[in-house]
């Protein structure tokens, strides 16, 4: 019988917001200091440096920013993706990154990768489900967790570090990724 032994989990965190002081990125940064044992979280490089997805650019030598992101995802044990709710959908920057990560078709970086998600915004209804569907279509193994939709109304103008619901959502997402990763390794 194989037991579930704790193992170190490397989580790559992708923020779908390009604005420097975005609430979504501030929530994403909470993963870096969440303090979960045996978890290291790293914030992915600027998604704004990725060109718009274009199959003509997806050759054996894609743009360096694409190759770097694919390597980061491939090297991670799991990914945590955060998106602002933009006009009832996920951010274009995050969708673009997911499109790049779903290629090349024969060996996409996100294929089978445990993925958790959090959506921030005033109206997150439907956006959480949309991001879940996009990730599944791209080939990720989406894990469930509590607090996947964070309404900015909960923040009351406070910094995410001061909002218990933000900490709880990040901790729940990371815990789900660790649990899923351990189950997959058994």
Number of C-alpha atoms within 10 A of each C-alpha: 4 6 8 11 10 11 13 14 20 19 27 25 26 26 28 27 25 17 10 10 9 14 21 25 23 17 24 27 20 19 25 18 13 16 12 14 12 11 20 18 24 20 18 17 16 16 19 17 13 19 15 15 16 10 11 7 13 15 9 8 9 14 14 11 16 21 17 15 22 20 13 19 23 18 13 21 18 28 30 25 22 28 30 29 26 17 11 15 20 24 21 17 21 22 19 19 21 21 20 26 27 21 18 14 11 8 10 20 26 26 21 14 22 23 27 27 27 28 30 24 21 15 19 24 16 14 25 23 16 14 24 21 14 15 25 16 14 21 21 25 20 23 18 16 18 14 19 23 25 24 19 17 11 15 17 10 10 12 12 22 14 11 15 11 17 27 20 16 22 27 20 18 26 27 17 20 28 25 15 18 19 17 12 9 10 10
